[in-house]
Amino acid sequence: MTSLVAPAPVRTVDAAVRERTDRALASVVVDRLDLGPRATFAVRDPATEGVIATLPDHTTADALVALERADRAGAAWARTTSRHRSDVLHRAYGMLVDQRDRLAAVITREMGKPLAEAYGEVQYAADYVRWYAEEALRPAGGYRESPAGGSTILTTRAPVGTALLITPWNFPMAMATRKIAPAIAAGCGVVVKPAALTPLTTLVVAEILVAAGVPDELVQVVTTTDAAGLSSTLMADGRVRKVSFTGSTGVGGVLLRQAAEHVVKSSMELGGNAPLLVFDDADLERAVEGAVIAKLRNGGQSCVAANRILVQDGIADAFAEGFAERMAETVVGNGLADGVALGPVIDERAVSGFVRLVDDAVAKGARLRLGGAALPGEGHFFEPTVLDGVPDDSDIAGTEIFGPVAAIARFATEDEGVARANGTPFGLASYVFTESLDRALGVADRLDAGMVGVNQGIVSNVAAPFGGVKASGLGREGGSEGLEEYQEVRFYNVARR
């Protein structure tokens, strides 16, 4: 099969940049539990496949030690004032920003995203800490008279208790702070289990939090390759009162079943299959740019990435051509190199999955406009890829792609577009491009999604509730709602004369 020529990967990394990132990696304290010699596992740079760190592979017994520490520290932390917790988080925000060079370097080396995007993640992640430093001081609870008279109803909020936080590999800093910051603000101790592919950033974040004044035992980071064993062990312990998980719907379902045993408060940010709808009346330039952002942010390795690009017939040819041209401008290579906009994907399994999806789509009638192949040489690189006329029976039409492969399909009417957008078990994010305000709001109301981006390719905002419907999960992160996930509502009925 043939396609437009994808950009050649950029492999040249400045020696000074490499040295600086090596120093950042060397500064990571890889074992914050400090329980003595343990079996280990390697963390690899997806751009080179080289080992960049060796971490302890903690056992389930180690996880219980971490839980004991976090639970003990959490009980004391819950008795501190909201002002104190806020002040600590404000200091942490400043320190995270001050150490952005170090954090960005670690993110790029262990996850692969270009340095410019890594810096963006550092700020985004730090903004969650600042948001919850402020949110901790906002009033909660209420006062009302009993309708029948004779008493006053008071409501207040209390920390839910010790939380288990399980974070993914694709945004190793932002997904950590989005969970840790509201837990600290609410007064909870936490055990954090980062992805084994990208644990280093979380370890640095925990170090900085402690330096800012968070008690040393309050945030426990457990590194392990036995994610299922760790979660099942901790979820079976009655001290865990909250679980927050970002990952696949299948694993989320397992955790929810485990949560039922002890009625553990749960928030789940699960799989996505985001539709991006482009209507005939859309501004073509804005739609193309927004779609590229929605597709290529984080190399497409995002649960809110545009997964199915659905374009109305009248604008479809012009959009597909412009979109492919814009994707072809993307410079691919090691995220440490200047000018790179698309780094490696996370591992070889991801590369093999993209090859299979592209081959299947083309065999079933899709037109390959751009890319479509893995790049030779070291690292896990895949060309920016555009498929047009993707048939509904192709595997890619129903798969969360999680990479730089765009699948374009056509629709005729608004009703058809909305029906196709909703024709999935998932409902995390959706995107709508149109110049009609009535259509934008009307379609947004009809979409089965927890979040809708209108004429823009980014939906995330620290001040807004992030989460989905249907098989994409339950609960919310970010906004005031994110703090409530770590609190319990209490009601006092006060008698009056």
C-alpha positions in Angstrom: 0.0 0.0 0.0 1.1 3.5 -0.7 0.7 6.8 1.0 2.0 10.3 1.2 5.6 10.4 2.5 5.7 10.9 6.2 8.4 13.2 7.8 11.7 11.6 8.5 12.4 11.1 12.2 14.8 13.4 13.9 17.3 11.4 15.9 20.0 14.0 16.8 19.9 15.0 20.5 22.1 17.8 21.8 24.7 16.4 24.1 24.0 19.1 26.7 20.3 18.1 26.8 21.2 14.5 27.1 23.5 15.2 30.0 20.9 17.4 31.7 18.3 14.7 31.5 20.7 12.1 32.7 21.3 14.2 35.8 17.6 14.5 36.3 17.2 10.7 36.2 20.1 10.2 38.6 18.5 12.5 41.1 15.4 10.3 41.5 15.1 8.5 44.9 13.8 5.2 43.5 12.7 3.6 46.7 10.7 5.8 49.0 9.4 2.9 51.0 13.0 2.0 52.1 12.2 -1.6 53.1 15.6 -3.1 52.1 16.8 -5.1 49.2 14.0 -6.2 46.8 13.6 -7.8 43.4 13.8 -5.1 40.7 12.4 -4.1 37.4 13.8 -1.8 34.7 12.3 1.4 33.3 13.2 2.0 29.6 13.3 5.1 27.4 10.9 4.4 24.6 12.9 6.6 22.2 16.0 4.4 22.6 14.8 1.3 24.4 17.7 1.8 26.8 17.4 1.2 30.6 17.2 4.5 32.4 16.4 3.3 36.0 16.0 0.2 38.0 13.3 0.2 40.7 12.3 -2.1 43.5 9.5 -4.5 42.5 7.5 -4.2 45.7 5.4 -7.1 47.0 1.9 -7.1 48.3 3.4 -7.3 51.8 5.3 -4.1 51.1 2.0 -2.5 49.9 0.4 -3.3 53.3 3.3 -1.6 55.1 2.7 1.4 52.9 -1.0 1.3 53.7 -0.3 1.2 57.4 1.9 4.3 57.2 -0.5 6.2 55.0 -3.4 5.4 57.3 -1.6 6.4 60.4 -0.4 9.7 58.9 -3.8 10.3 57.4 -5.5 10.2 60.8 -3.2 12.9 62.0 -3.4 15.0 58.8 -7.2 15.0 59.0 -7.0 16.9 62.2 -5.0 19.8 60.7 -6.7 23.0 59.6 -7.7 23.6 56.0 -5.5 26.7 56.1 -2.5 24.6 57.0 -3.2 22.1 54.2 -3.7 24.9 51.8 -0.4 26.6 52.7 1.4 23.3 52.2 -0.1 22.8 48.8 0.7 26.4 47.8 4.3 25.8 48.7 4.3 22.5 46.7 2.9 24.4 43.7 5.8 26.8 43.8 8.4 24.1 44.2 6.9 22.0 41.4 7.1 25.0 39.0 10.7 25.9 40.2 11.7 22.3 39.4 10.0 22.2 36.0 13.3 21.5 34.1 13.9 18.4 36.2 10.4 17.2 36.0 10.0 17.7 32.2 13.3 15.9 31.6 12.1 12.9 33.6 8.7 12.9 31.9 10.3 12.9 28.4 12.9 10.2 29.2 10.5 7.7 30.7 7.3 8.4 28.6 8.8 9.8 25.4 6.7 12.9 24.8 8.6 16.0 23.3 10.1 18.3 25.9 7.7 21.1 24.9 4.7 18.9 25.8 6.5 17.7 28.9 6.8 21.3 30.1 3.1 21.8 29.4 2.3 18.7 31.5 4.4 20.0 34.4 2.4 23.3 34.4 -0.9 21.5 34.0 0.0 19.1 36.8 1.1 21.9 39.1 -2.1 23.8 38.4 -4.0 21.0 40.0 -2.0 21.4 43.1 -2.6 25.2 43.1 -6.3 24.6 42.4 -6.8 22.3 45.4 -4.7 24.6 47.6 -7.4 27.2 46.9 -10.3 24.7 46.9 -9.4 23.6 50.4 -10.4 26.9 51.7 -13.7 27.3 49.9 -16.6 26.8 52.2 -18.3 23.4 52.3 -21.5 22.3 54.1 -24.7 24.2 54.7 -27.2 25.5 57.2 -31.0 25.2 56.8 -34.1 25.0 58.9 -36.0 21.8 59.2 -39.3 22.2 57.1 -41.3 20.8 60.1 -39.6 23.2 62.5 -38.0 22.4 65.8 -34.5 21.8 64.6 -31.7 23.1 62.4 -30.0 21.0 59.8 -26.2 21.4 59.5 -24.2 19.6 56.9 -20.4 19.4 56.8 -17.7 17.4 55.0 -15.1 15.1 56.4 -12.1 13.3 54.8 -13.2 9.9 53.4 -10.1 8.1 54.8 -7.1 6.4 53.2 -7.2 6.4 49.4 -5.6 4.0 46.9 -4.6 5.9 43.8 -3.7 4.0 40.6 -2.3 6.2 37.8 -1.6 5.5 34.1 1.6 5.9 32.1 0.5 8.5 29.6 0.5 11.6 31.8 2.7 10.5 34.7 2.7 13.8 36.5 -0.7 15.2 35.8 -2.6 12.1 36.6 -0.7 11.8 39.9 -1.4 15.4 41.0 -5.0 15.3 39.9 -5.5 12.5 42.4 -3.0 13.3 45.2 -3.8 17.1 45.5 -7.5 16.8 46.3 -6.8 13.9 48.7 -4.3 16.0 50.6 -6.6 19.0 50.5 -9.4 16.9 52.0 -7.2 15.5 54.7 -6.6 11.9 53.4 -3.5 9.7 53.4 -2.8 8.0 50.1 -1.0 5.0 48.6 -0.1 5.7 45.0 0.6 2.9 42.5 2.1 4.5 39.4 2.3 2.5 36.1 5.4 0.4 35.9 6.3 1.9 32.6 6.5 5.5 34.0 7.0 5.5 37.8 9.9 8.0 38.1 7.9 11.2 37.8 5.5 10.2 40.6 8.5 9.5 42.8 9.9 13.0 42.1 6.4 14.6 42.8 6.2 12.8 46.2 9.7 14.0 47.1 8.7 17.6 46.3 5.5 17.3 48.3 7.4 16.2 51.4 9.9 19.0 50.9 6.9 21.4 50.8 5.6 20.2 54.2 3.5 17.1 53.5 4.2 14.6 56.2 6.7 12.0 55.0 4.3 9.0 55.4 1.2 10.7 54.1 2.0 9.9 50.4 3.3 6.4 49.9 4.5 5.4 46.5 4.6 1.7 45.7 6.4 0.6 42.6 5.5 -2.9 41.3 5.0 -5.0 38.2 2.2 -6.9 40.1 -0.5 -4.3 39.7 -3.3 -6.9 40.0 -1.9 -8.4 43.2 -1.3 -5.1 44.8 -4.8 -3.7 44.1 -6.6 -6.9 45.2 -4.6 -7.0 48.4 -5.2 -3.4 49.3 -8.8 -3.4 48.2 -9.4 -6.4 50.6 -8.2 -4.3 53.5 -10.8 -2.4 55.3 -8.5 0.6 55.9 -8.9 1.6 52.2 -11.9 3.8 52.0 -11.4 5.4 48.6 -10.1 4.1 45.3 -9.3 6.3 42.3 -8.2 4.6 39.0 -7.3 5.8 35.6 -7.0 3.0 33.0 -8.9 0.5 31.0 -12.6 -0.3 31.4 -11.8 -4.0 32.0 -9.5 -3.3 35.0 -11.9 -0.6 36.3 -14.7 -3.3 36.4 -12.5 -5.6 38.4 -11.7 -2.8 40.9 -15.4 -1.9 41.2 -16.2 -5.5 42.1 -13.5 -5.5 44.7 -14.7 -2.1 46.0 -18.2 -3.6 46.6 -16.8 -6.0 49.3 -16.1 -3.1 51.7 -18.3 -0.5 50.0 -15.3 1.6 49.0 -16.0 5.0 47.5 -14.8 4.8 43.9 -13.9 7.1 41.0 -13.0 5.5 37.7 -11.7 7.3 34.6 -11.8 4.5 32.1 -11.6 3.9 28.3 -12.6 6.3 25.6 -13.6 6.3 22.0 -14.0 10.0 21.3 -15.9 11.1 18.2 -14.9 14.4 16.6 -17.8 15.8 14.5 -17.1 18.3 11.7 -20.2 19.8 10.1 -20.5 21.4 6.7 -20.7 24.9 8.2 -17.5 24.5 10.2 -14.6 26.9 9.7 -12.3 24.5 7.8 -9.0 25.9 9.0 -10.1 25.9 12.6 -11.6 22.4 12.3 -8.4 21.0 10.8 -6.2 22.6 13.4 -8.5 21.5 16.2 -8.6 17.9 14.9 -4.8 17.7 14.7 -4.5 18.9 18.3 -7.2 16.5 19.5 -5.5 13.6 17.6 -1.8 14.3 18.2 -1.7 15.7 21.7 0.6 13.3 23.7 1.2 11.5 20.4 -2.5 10.4 20.4 -1.8 8.5 23.6 -4.7 10.1 25.5 -8.1 8.8 26.6 -9.7 12.0 25.2 -7.8 11.8 21.9 -10.0 12.1 18.8 -10.6 8.5 18.0 -13.3 8.7 15.3 -13.2 11.8 13.0 -16.7 12.0 11.5 -17.0 14.6 8.8 -20.2 15.7 7.0 -20.2 15.0 3.2 -20.1 18.6 2.0 -16.8 19.4 3.7 -15.3 16.0 3.9 -12.9 16.0 0.9 -11.5 19.5 1.7 -11.1 18.5 5.4 -9.4 15.2 4.7 -6.9 16.8 2.3 -6.1 19.7 4.7 -5.9 17.4 7.7 -3.5 15.0 5.9 -1.3 18.0 4.8 -1.2 19.3 8.3 -0.4 15.9 9.8 2.4 15.5 7.2 4.1 18.6 8.6 4.6 16.8 12.0 8.3 16.3 12.8 8.9 12.9 14.4 11.8 11.9 16.6 13.3 11.6 20.0 11.5 14.0 22.3 14.8 15.5 23.5 15.6 16.8 20.0 14.7 20.4 18.9 11.6 20.8 16.8 10.2 17.4 17.4 6.4 17.4 17.7 5.8 13.6 17.8 7.9 11.4 20.0 7.9 7.6 20.3 4.9 5.6 21.4 5.2 3.8 24.7 6.3 0.3 23.6 6.6 -2.2 20.8 3.2 -3.7 21.5 1.6 -0.4 20.7 3.5 -0.2 17.4 2.4 -3.7 16.4 -1.2 -2.8 17.3 -1.1 0.2 14.9 0.2 -1.9 12.0 -2.6 -4.4 12.5 -5.3 -1.7 12.7 -4.0 0.1 9.6 -3.7 -3.1 7.5 -7.2 -4.2 8.5 -8.8 -0.8 7.6 -7.1 -0.7 4.2 -8.0 -4.3 3.4 -11.6 -3.4 4.1 -11.6 -0.3 1.8 -10.1 2.7 3.7 -7.8 5.0 1.8 -4.4 5.5 3.3 -3.6 9.2 2.8 -0.5 9.4 5.0 1.9 7.2 6.9 0.9 3.8 7.9 4.1 2.2 9.0 6.5 1.8 11.9 9.8 3.7 11.5 13.1 1.8 11.3 15.8 2.1 13.9 15.9 2.2 17.6 12.9 3.2 19.7 9.2 2.7 19.2 8.2 5.2 16.5 5.2 5.2 14.2 4.4 7.5 11.3 1.6 10.1 11.6 -1.1 8.3 9.8 -4.4 9.3 8.1 -7.0 6.8 7.0 -10.0 8.2 5.0 -13.3 6.5 4.3 -12.9 4.1 7.2 -15.6 1.5 7.0 -17.7 0.7 10.1 -16.7 -2.9 10.1 -13.0 -2.2 10.4 -11.3 -2.9 13.7 -10.1 0.6 14.0 -13.7 2.0 14.0 -14.4 0.4 17.4 -11.0 0.4 19.0 -9.4 3.0 21.3 -6.4 3.7 19.0 -4.1 5.5 21.6 -1.6 6.6 19.0 -0.9 8.9 16.0 -3.3 7.1 13.7 -6.4 9.1 12.5 -9.5 7.4 11.2 -11.8 9.6 9.1 -15.4 8.6 8.1 -18.2 10.4 6.4 -21.8 11.2 7.4 -24.7 12.9 5.6 -27.1 14.4 8.2 -26.9 15.7 11.8 -29.0 12.9 13.1 -26.7 10.3 11.4 -23.6 12.0 12.8 -24.9 12.1 16.3 -26.1 8.5 16.1 -22.7 7.3 14.9 -20.9 9.4 17.6 -23.1 7.7 20.2 -22.8 4.2 18.8 -20.2 3.0 21.3 -20.3 1.7 24.9 -18.0 4.6 25.8 -18.7 8.2 26.7 -15.7 10.2 27.9 -15.1 13.1 25.5 -16.6 14.3 22.2 -15.8 17.2 19.9 -18.0 19.4 17.7 -16.9 21.8 15.0 -19.6 24.1 13.6 -20.2 27.8 13.2 -23.8 27.5 14.4 -24.3 28.2 18.1 -27.6 26.5 18.0 -26.2 23.4 16.4 -23.1 23.4 18.7 -25.3 23.4 21.9 -27.9 21.2 20.5 -25.5 18.5 19.3 -23.5 18.7 22.6 -26.7 18.1 24.5 -27.4 15.0 22.4 -24.0 13.4 22.7 -23.4 10.7 25.3 -20.2 12.1 26.8 -19.1 13.5 30.0 -17.2 16.3 28.2 -17.6 18.1 24.9 -15.1 20.4 23.2 -16.8 22.9 20.9 -14.6 24.3 18.1 -11.4 23.3 20.0 -9.3 20.2 20.4 -8.6 20.3 24.1 -11.3 19.8 26.7 -9.3 19.4 29.9 -9.2 22.2 32.5 -8.2 22.0 36.2 -11.3 24.1 37.1 -13.7 21.7 35.4 -15.0 18.2 36.3 -13.1 15.6 34.2 -14.9 12.2 33.7 -17.2 10.2 31.5 -20.5 8.3 31.3 -21.4 4.7 30.3 -18.3 2.4 30.1 -16.0 5.4 30.4 -16.4 5.5 34.2 -17.9 7.3 37.1 -16.9 10.1 39.4 -15.1 13.3 38.5 -11.6 14.7 38.8 -10.8 18.4 38.8 -13.1 21.3 39.7 -14.9 21.5 43.0 -16.3 18.0 42.2 -12.8 16.5 42.4 -12.4 17.5 46.1 -15.8 16.0 46.9 -14.6 12.6 45.7 -12.3 12.5 48.8 -15.0 13.7 51.3 -18.0 12.3 53.1 -21.1 14.5 53.7 -22.2 14.5 57.4 -25.5 15.8 58.7 -26.2 17.1 62.2 -29.8 17.5 63.4 -29.7 20.2 66.1 -32.8 20.5 68.3 -34.2 24.0 68.9 -36.5 25.3 71.5 
